[in-house]
Amino acid sequence: GKSFSFPECPERLGIYPVVDSADWVNRLLTIGIKTIQLRLKQTDNAFLNAEIASA
């Protein structure tokens, strides 16, 4: 299988929002929040791909 790795964070992230839709990601970005976690529990690949692309 594939192995994924994330880049190192240059600073501590602190507390940040965890949201369940690309819509929320975009809302928070417009008010200046820079660190956001998109957490999707949906198992439908087409839905997941569309949400990730929208975010």
Jmol script that loads the backbone (N, CA, C; Angstrom):
load data "model"
ATOM      1  N   GLY A   1       0.801  -1.186   0.000  1.00  0.00           N
ATOM      2  CA  GLY A   1       0.000   0.000   0.000  1.00  0.00           C
ATOM      3  C   GLY A   1       0.847   1.254   0.000  1.00  0.00           C
ATOM      4  N   LYS A   2       0.184   2.352  -0.191  1.00  0.00           N
ATOM      5  CA  LYS A   2       0.852   3.652  -0.215  1.00  0.00           C
ATOM      6  C   LYS A   2       1.149   4.126   1.195  1.00  0.00           C
ATOM      7  N   SER A   3       2.234   4.841   1.310  1.00  0.00           N
ATOM      8  CA  SER A   3       2.600   5.443   2.587  1.00  0.00           C
ATOM      9  C   SER A   3       2.497   6.953   2.448  1.00  0.00           C
ATOM     10  N   PHE A   4       1.801   7.588   3.358  1.00  0.00           N
ATOM     11  CA  PHE A   4       1.626   9.033   3.314  1.00  0.00           C
ATOM     12  C   PHE A   4       2.357   9.663   4.485  1.00  0.00           C
ATOM     13  N   SER A   5       2.911  10.826   4.253  1.00  0.00           N
ATOM     14  CA  SER A   5       3.528  11.559   5.356  1.00  0.00           C
ATOM     15  C   SER A   5       3.141  13.025   5.243  1.00  0.00           C
ATOM     16  N   PHE A   6       3.100  13.691   6.366  1.00  0.00           N
ATOM     17  CA  PHE A   6       2.743  15.095   6.417  1.00  0.00           C
ATOM     18  C   PHE A   6       3.995  15.915   6.681  1.00  0.00           C
ATOM     19  N   PRO A   7       4.057  17.135   6.140  1.00  0.00           N
ATOM     20  CA  PRO A   7       5.215  17.990   6.426  1.00  0.00           C
ATOM     21  C   PRO A   7       5.229  18.396   7.894  1.00  0.00           C
ATOM     22  N   GLU A   8       6.412  18.701   8.396  1.00  0.00           N
ATOM     23  CA  GLU A   8       6.548  19.178   9.772  1.00  0.00           C
ATOM     24  C   GLU A   8       5.860  20.530   9.923  1.00  0.00           C
ATOM     25  N   CYS A   9       5.271  20.777  11.064  1.00  0.00           N
ATOM     26  CA  CYS A   9       4.671  22.079  11.366  1.00  0.00           C
ATOM     27  C   CYS A   9       5.762  22.985  11.931  1.00  0.00           C
ATOM     28  N   PRO A  10       5.930  24.175  11.367  1.00  0.00           N
ATOM     29  CA  PRO A  10       6.985  25.064  11.845  1.00  0.00           C
ATOM     30  C   PRO A  10       6.701  25.664  13.222  1.00  0.00           C
ATOM     31  N   GLU A  11       5.461  25.641  13.648  1.00  0.00           N
ATOM     32  CA  GLU A  11       5.099  26.207  14.946  1.00  0.00           C
ATOM     33  C   GLU A  11       3.965  25.395  15.549  1.00  0.00           C
ATOM     34  N   ARG A  12       3.715  25.612  16.809  1.00  0.00           N
ATOM     35  CA  ARG A  12       2.600  24.914  17.461  1.00  0.00           C
ATOM     36  C   ARG A  12       1.290  25.448  16.899  1.00  0.00           C
ATOM     37  N   LEU A  13       0.378  24.555  16.618  1.00  0.00           N
ATOM     38  CA  LEU A  13      -0.893  24.949  16.018  1.00  0.00           C
ATOM     39  C   LEU A  13      -1.892  25.462  17.044  1.00  0.00           C
ATOM     40  N   GLY A  14      -1.787  25.037  18.277  1.00  0.00           N
ATOM     41  CA  GLY A  14      -2.748  25.462  19.286  1.00  0.00           C
ATOM     42  C   GLY A  14      -4.107  24.839  19.013  1.00  0.00           C
ATOM     43  N   ILE A  15      -5.137  25.527  19.430  1.00  0.00           N
ATOM     44  CA  ILE A  15      -6.504  25.036  19.227  1.00  0.00           C
ATOM     45  C   ILE A  15      -6.998  25.532  17.872  1.00  0.00           C
ATOM     46  N   TYR A  16      -7.608  24.639  17.110  1.00  0.00           N
ATOM     47  CA  TYR A  16      -8.135  25.009  15.802  1.00  0.00           C
ATOM     48  C   TYR A  16      -9.455  24.271  15.576  1.00  0.00           C
ATOM     49  N   PRO A  17     -10.312  24.812  14.702  1.00  0.00           N
ATOM     50  CA  PRO A  17     -11.612  24.180  14.469  1.00  0.00           C
ATOM     51  C   PRO A  17     -11.496  22.897  13.642  1.00  0.00           C
ATOM     52  N   VAL A  18     -12.362  21.956  13.967  1.00  0.00           N
ATOM     53  CA  VAL A  18     -12.522  20.721  13.199  1.00  0.00           C
ATOM     54  C   VAL A  18     -13.944  20.770  12.652  1.00  0.00           C
ATOM     55  N   VAL A  19     -14.075  20.749  11.328  1.00  0.00           N
ATOM     56  CA  VAL A  19     -15.387  20.932  10.705  1.00  0.00           C
ATOM     57  C   VAL A  19     -15.742  19.745   9.822  1.00  0.00           C
ATOM     58  N   ASP A  20     -17.031  19.644   9.492  1.00  0.00           N
ATOM     59  CA  ASP A  20     -17.515  18.478   8.752  1.00  0.00           C
ATOM     60  C   ASP A  20     -17.947  18.761   7.322  1.00  0.00           C
ATOM     61  N   SER A  21     -17.572  19.934   6.782  1.00  0.00           N
ATOM     62  CA  SER A  21     -17.939  20.213   5.392  1.00  0.00           C
ATOM     63  C   SER A  21     -17.006  21.255   4.781  1.00  0.00           C
ATOM     64  N   ALA A  22     -16.887  21.197   3.459  1.00  0.00           N
ATOM     65  CA  ALA A  22     -16.088  22.185   2.738  1.00  0.00           C
ATOM     66  C   ALA A  22     -16.694  23.575   2.899  1.00  0.00           C
ATOM     67  N   ASP A  23     -18.009  23.639   3.039  1.00  0.00           N
ATOM     68  CA  ASP A  23     -18.680  24.920   3.248  1.00  0.00           C
ATOM     69  C   ASP A  23     -18.144  25.606   4.506  1.00  0.00           C
ATOM     70  N   TRP A  24     -17.996  24.844   5.592  1.00  0.00           N
ATOM     71  CA  TRP A  24     -17.460  25.412   6.831  1.00  0.00           C
ATOM     72  C   TRP A  24     -16.004  25.826   6.670  1.00  0.00           C
ATOM     73  N   VAL A  25     -15.229  25.043   5.947  1.00  0.00           N
ATOM     74  CA  VAL A  25     -13.828  25.423   5.694  1.00  0.00           C
ATOM     75  C   VAL A  25     -13.789  26.795   5.032  1.00  0.00           C
ATOM     76  N   ASN A  26     -14.584  26.967   3.995  1.00  0.00           N
ATOM     77  CA  ASN A  26     -14.593  28.240   3.265  1.00  0.00           C
ATOM     78  C   ASN A  26     -15.104  29.392   4.121  1.00  0.00           C
ATOM     79  N   ARG A  27     -16.123  29.165   4.936  1.00  0.00           N
ATOM     80  CA  ARG A  27     -16.619  30.217   5.836  1.00  0.00           C
ATOM     81  C   ARG A  27     -15.524  30.683   6.791  1.00  0.00           C
ATOM     82  N   LEU A  28     -14.814  29.728   7.388  1.00  0.00           N
ATOM     83  CA  LEU A  28     -13.780  30.072   8.362  1.00  0.00           C
ATOM     84  C   LEU A  28     -12.588  30.748   7.703  1.00  0.00           C
ATOM     85  N   LEU A  29     -12.247  30.326   6.493  1.00  0.00           N
ATOM     86  CA  LEU A  29     -11.153  30.983   5.774  1.00  0.00           C
ATOM     87  C   LEU A  29     -11.472  32.446   5.498  1.00  0.00           C
ATOM     88  N   THR A  30     -12.736  32.743   5.185  1.00  0.00           N
ATOM     89  CA  THR A  30     -13.101  34.129   4.872  1.00  0.00           C
ATOM     90  C   THR A  30     -13.007  35.053   6.075  1.00  0.00           C
ATOM     91  N   ILE A  31     -13.041  34.495   7.292  1.00  0.00           N
ATOM     92  CA  ILE A  31     -12.892  35.356   8.473  1.00  0.00           C
ATOM     93  C   ILE A  31     -11.475  35.307   9.041  1.00  0.00           C
ATOM     94  N   GLY A  32     -10.557  34.688   8.283  1.00  0.00           N
ATOM     95  CA  GLY A  32      -9.154  34.763   8.652  1.00  0.00           C
ATOM     96  C   GLY A  32      -8.562  33.588   9.402  1.00  0.00           C
ATOM     97  N   ILE A  33      -9.338  32.546   9.636  1.00  0.00           N
ATOM     98  CA  ILE A  33      -8.785  31.373  10.318  1.00  0.00           C
ATOM     99  C   ILE A  33      -7.922  30.614   9.313  1.00  0.00           C
ATOM    100  N   LYS A  34      -6.689  30.318   9.700  1.00  0.00           N
ATOM    101  CA  LYS A  34      -5.745  29.707   8.766  1.00  0.00           C
ATOM    102  C   LYS A  34      -5.522  28.215   8.983  1.00  0.00           C
ATOM    103  N   THR A  35      -5.785  27.719  10.172  1.00  0.00           N
ATOM    104  CA  THR A  35      -5.612  26.290  10.444  1.00  0.00           C
ATOM    105  C   THR A  35      -6.976  25.684  10.737  1.00  0.00           C
ATOM    106  N   ILE A  36      -7.384  24.755   9.873  1.00  0.00           N
ATOM    107  CA  ILE A  36      -8.701  24.120   9.971  1.00  0.00           C
ATOM    108  C   ILE A  36      -8.529  22.649   9.611  1.00  0.00           C
ATOM    109  N   GLN A  37      -9.196  21.775  10.341  1.00  0.00           N
ATOM    110  CA  GLN A  37      -9.185  20.356   9.988  1.00  0.00           C
ATOM    111  C   GLN A  37     -10.547  19.990   9.422  1.00  0.00           C
ATOM    112  N   LEU A  38     -10.538  19.427   8.216  1.00  0.00           N
ATOM    113  CA  LEU A  38     -11.760  18.917   7.600  1.00  0.00           C
ATOM    114  C   LEU A  38     -11.847  17.438   7.945  1.00  0.00           C
ATOM    115  N   ARG A  39     -12.852  17.065   8.707  1.00  0.00           N
ATOM    116  CA  ARG A  39     -13.018  15.667   9.118  1.00  0.00           C
ATOM    117  C   ARG A  39     -14.330  15.154   8.543  1.00  0.00           C
ATOM    118  N   LEU A  40     -14.213  14.237   7.611  1.00  0.00           N
ATOM    119  CA  LEU A  40     -15.384  13.666   6.954  1.00  0.00           C
ATOM    120  C   LEU A  40     -15.512  12.202   7.336  1.00  0.00           C
ATOM    121  N   LYS A  41     -16.679  11.817   7.796  1.00  0.00           N
ATOM    122  CA  LYS A  41     -16.913  10.429   8.196  1.00  0.00           C
ATOM    123  C   LYS A  41     -17.733   9.678   7.149  1.00  0.00           C
ATOM    124  N   GLN A  42     -17.968  10.327   6.035  1.00  0.00           N
ATOM    125  CA  GLN A  42     -18.717   9.744   4.927  1.00  0.00           C
ATOM    126  C   GLN A  42     -17.849   8.693   4.232  1.00  0.00           C
ATOM    127  N   THR A  43     -18.437   7.598   3.799  1.00  0.00           N
ATOM    128  CA  THR A  43     -17.662   6.547   3.148  1.00  0.00           C
ATOM    129  C   THR A  43     -17.818   6.528   1.634  1.00  0.00           C
ATOM    130  N   ASP A  44     -18.684   7.357   1.101  1.00  0.00           N
ATOM    131  CA  ASP A  44     -18.900   7.414  -0.344  1.00  0.00           C
ATOM    132  C   ASP A  44     -17.744   8.178  -1.001  1.00  0.00           C
ATOM    133  N   ASN A  45     -16.949   7.483  -1.829  1.00  0.00           N
ATOM    134  CA  ASN A  45     -15.769   8.097  -2.434  1.00  0.00           C
ATOM    135  C   ASN A  45     -16.083   9.320  -3.278  1.00  0.00           C
ATOM    136  N   ALA A  46     -17.164   9.288  -4.040  1.00  0.00           N
ATOM    137  CA  ALA A  46     -17.518  10.432  -4.876  1.00  0.00           C
ATOM    138  C   ALA A  46     -17.798  11.658  -4.011  1.00  0.00           C
ATOM    139  N   PHE A  47     -18.526  11.465  -2.914  1.00  0.00           N
ATOM    140  CA  PHE A  47     -18.815  12.566  -1.992  1.00  0.00           C
ATOM    141  C   PHE A  47     -17.530  13.088  -1.362  1.00  0.00           C
ATOM    142  N   LEU A  48     -16.685  12.177  -0.887  1.00  0.00           N
ATOM    143  CA  LEU A  48     -15.422  12.582  -0.264  1.00  0.00           C
ATOM    144  C   LEU A  48     -14.562  13.387  -1.229  1.00  0.00           C
ATOM    145  N   ASN A  49     -14.410  12.905  -2.443  1.00  0.00           N
ATOM    146  CA  ASN A  49     -13.600  13.616  -3.433  1.00  0.00           C
ATOM    147  C   ASN A  49     -14.158  14.995  -3.737  1.00  0.00           C
ATOM    148  N   ALA A  50     -15.470  15.113  -3.848  1.00  0.00           N
ATOM    149  CA  ALA A  50     -16.093  16.410  -4.129  1.00  0.00           C
ATOM    150  C   ALA A  50     -15.890  17.385  -2.973  1.00  0.00           C
ATOM    151  N   GLU A  51     -16.060  16.926  -1.730  1.00  0.00           N
ATOM    152  CA  GLU A  51     -15.873  17.797  -0.560  1.00  0.00           C
ATOM    153  C   GLU A  51     -14.423  18.257  -0.440  1.00  0.00           C
ATOM    154  N   ILE A  52     -13.495  17.346  -0.633  1.00  0.00           N
ATOM    155  CA  ILE A  52     -12.077  17.700  -0.533  1.00  0.00           C
ATOM    156  C   ILE A  52     -11.700  18.685  -1.628  1.00  0.00           C
ATOM    157  N   ALA A  53     -12.180  18.472  -2.841  1.00  0.00           N
ATOM    158  CA  ALA A  53     -11.894  19.396  -3.941  1.00  0.00           C
ATOM    159  C   ALA A  53     -12.491  20.774  -3.670  1.00  0.00           C
ATOM    160  N   SER A  54     -13.672  20.816  -3.063  1.00  0.00           N
ATOM    161  CA  SER A  54     -14.317  22.099  -2.749  1.00  0.00           C
ATOM    162  C   SER A  54     -13.586  22.853  -1.652  1.00  0.00           C
ATOM    163  N   ALA A  55     -12.992  22.114  -0.729  1.00  0.00           N
ATOM    164  CA  ALA A  55     -12.281  22.748   0.390  1.00  0.00           C
ATOM    165  C   ALA A  55     -10.993  23.349  -0.117  1.00  0.00           C
TER     166      ALA A  55
END
end "model"
wireframe off; spacefill off
backbone 0.3
color backbone group
